[in-house]
Amino acid sequence: CEILSSLPLQMSLYFNVYFFPFWWLITVAILYLKYPALSDYYKFILVTIMILVSLTELIRLYLGYVGNLLEKVPELAGFWLLTLLPQLPIILFLLFNEGLKIHSLERAVHIIFAAFLSFQVVAAFFTLRRMVNTLAARFRLTEFHRLEEQRPAPGAHSPAAGSGS
């Protein structure tokens, strides 16, 4: 049995678990400091983003751990989609939107978080592809063996063709 889990992806997830609370504290602290200087719509957007990222990140990391370590394709695919669709665009928005009055410390933690997410998108894609190909090959082999067991042995006569004189 070949191990399909990805060590680089798992290491990235491990470090991301420890980095996320640090990122969250820095982002909330800086949001608290710059909140009075922001316009009303940026206040609403940033609070919504913090709630969305916090909930999504917990689910995303759980799915990544389960999908990678237990070699479960649906969980790893969910992790990949949650990384690619909501998380990465949100972090890029926080990193590059100058209307948010980005602080240098905030920019630094967003760059690290974006690097984690970018690496995890690529690593999860290749891990998913390897898992799906291997599981498809196992399925085909299982089906082939099942057909081999159902096939009559060579030289055995079928009951319908043998009797009739």
C-alpha distance (Angstrom), angle and dihedral (degrees) to the residues before:
residue distance angle dihedral
C1 . . .
E2 3.77 . .
I3 3.81 118.7 .
L4 3.79 108.1 -123.8
S5 3.81 98.7 -175.0
S6 3.78 117.6 111.0
L7 3.79 116.7 -125.2
P8 3.83 94.7 -162.4
L9 3.81 90.4 50.7
Q10 3.80 91.0 48.2
M11 3.80 92.1 49.2
S12 3.79 90.0 49.8
L13 3.81 90.9 50.3
Y14 3.79 90.7 48.2
F15 3.80 93.4 53.2
N16 3.81 91.0 41.6
V17 3.81 90.3 57.4
Y18 3.80 89.4 58.2
F19 3.79 95.4 39.3
F20 3.81 97.3 50.2
P21 3.86 96.9 69.6
F22 3.82 88.7 48.5
W23 3.82 90.4 49.4
W24 3.81 90.8 47.1
L25 3.82 94.1 50.4
I26 3.82 93.4 47.3
T27 3.81 92.3 46.7
V28 3.81 94.2 47.3
A29 3.82 92.4 46.0
I30 3.79 92.7 50.8
L31 3.81 91.1 43.6
Y32 3.81 88.3 53.8
L33 3.82 90.7 51.4
K34 3.80 97.0 47.1
Y35 3.82 97.8 34.8
P36 3.87 95.9 99.7
A37 3.82 91.3 51.6
L38 3.82 95.0 52.6
S39 3.78 125.6 92.4
D40 3.80 118.0 -110.7
Y41 3.79 96.3 -103.8
Y42 3.83 92.1 49.7
K43 3.80 89.1 50.2
F44 3.79 90.0 54.3
I45 3.81 93.2 43.9
L46 3.82 94.1 49.6
V47 3.80 95.0 47.7
T48 3.81 90.3 47.8
I49 3.80 90.9 48.0
M50 3.81 92.5 50.5
I51 3.81 91.8 51.9
L52 3.81 92.7 44.8
V53 3.81 94.9 46.4
S54 3.81 92.4 46.4
L55 3.80 94.3 53.0
T56 3.78 95.4 39.4
E57 3.79 93.8 47.9
L58 3.80 93.3 55.2
I59 3.80 91.9 50.7
R60 3.79 92.5 41.8
L61 3.80 94.8 52.6
Y62 3.80 92.1 46.8
L63 3.80 91.5 51.1
G64 3.80 90.3 47.1
Y65 3.78 93.3 52.7
V66 3.81 94.7 45.6
G67 3.80 94.7 41.5
N68 3.78 95.3 48.2
L69 3.80 102.0 37.8
L70 3.80 97.3 39.7
E71 3.82 92.9 36.3
K72 3.79 93.9 -124.8
V73 3.78 112.8 160.9
P74 3.85 99.1 -159.5
E75 3.80 93.2 52.5
L76 3.79 93.1 45.7
A77 3.81 90.5 47.5
G78 3.81 89.1 51.7
F79 3.79 89.6 50.2
W80 3.80 90.8 50.1
L81 3.80 93.0 49.0
L82 3.82 93.6 46.9
T83 3.79 89.3 49.7
L84 3.79 95.0 46.7
L85 3.78 101.1 41.3
P86 3.78 115.1 34.7
Q87 3.80 104.8 11.6
L88 3.79 104.8 46.0
P89 3.84 96.7 44.9
I90 3.81 91.3 46.4
I91 3.80 93.1 51.4
L92 3.80 90.7 46.4
F93 3.82 88.6 50.7
L94 3.80 90.3 51.8
L95 3.79 90.4 46.6
F96 3.80 101.1 47.3
N97 3.83 107.1 28.5
E98 3.78 105.0 100.6
G99 3.81 92.5 -169.9
L100 3.81 87.2 75.9
K101 3.83 91.3 68.3
I102 3.78 92.8 -125.7
H103 3.80 117.1 -146.7
S104 3.82 117.9 -141.5
L105 3.83 93.4 -117.2
E106 3.77 89.3 49.2
R107 3.81 90.6 50.5
A108 3.82 90.3 50.8
V109 3.81 95.0 53.1
H110 3.82 91.2 43.9
I111 3.81 90.1 53.4
I112 3.81 91.2 51.7
F113 3.81 91.5 46.9
A114 3.83 91.3 47.7
A115 3.81 89.2 50.6
F116 3.82 90.5 52.3
L117 3.79 91.1 49.2
S118 3.80 94.5 45.9
F119 3.79 92.4 49.8
Q120 3.80 91.7 46.5
V121 3.82 92.4 51.2
V122 3.79 91.1 54.9
A123 3.81 96.5 40.2
A124 3.81 93.3 46.2
F125 3.81 91.1 49.3
F126 3.81 93.0 55.2
T127 3.81 92.1 42.0
L128 3.80 90.8 50.3
R129 3.78 91.8 48.8
R130 3.81 91.8 50.7
M131 3.83 92.1 46.5
V132 3.81 93.8 48.5
N133 3.81 93.3 47.3
T134 3.81 92.3 48.4
L135 3.80 93.8 46.0
A136 3.81 90.9 47.6
A137 3.81 90.3 51.5
R138 3.83 90.5 49.3
F139 3.80 90.0 49.9
R140 3.81 92.1 50.6
L141 3.81 91.0 49.0
T142 3.80 91.3 49.4
E143 3.79 91.1 50.3
F144 3.80 90.8 47.0
H145 3.82 91.8 52.2
R146 3.80 90.5 47.2
L147 3.82 90.8 52.9
E148 3.81 90.5 47.1
E149 3.81 90.4 54.6
Q150 3.82 92.3 49.9
R151 3.81 94.6 47.8
P152 3.81 114.3 97.0
A153 3.77 117.0 -111.3
P154 3.82 115.6 -100.4
G155 3.81 111.6 -94.0
A156 3.81 94.3 25.6
H157 3.77 112.9 121.7
S158 3.73 122.1 -132.6
P159 3.81 113.1 -125.1
A160 3.81 94.7 -124.6
A161 3.82 97.2 53.6
G162 3.80 100.2 40.4
S163 3.82 105.6 59.6
G164 3.77 120.3 64.6
S165 3.77 125.1 92.9
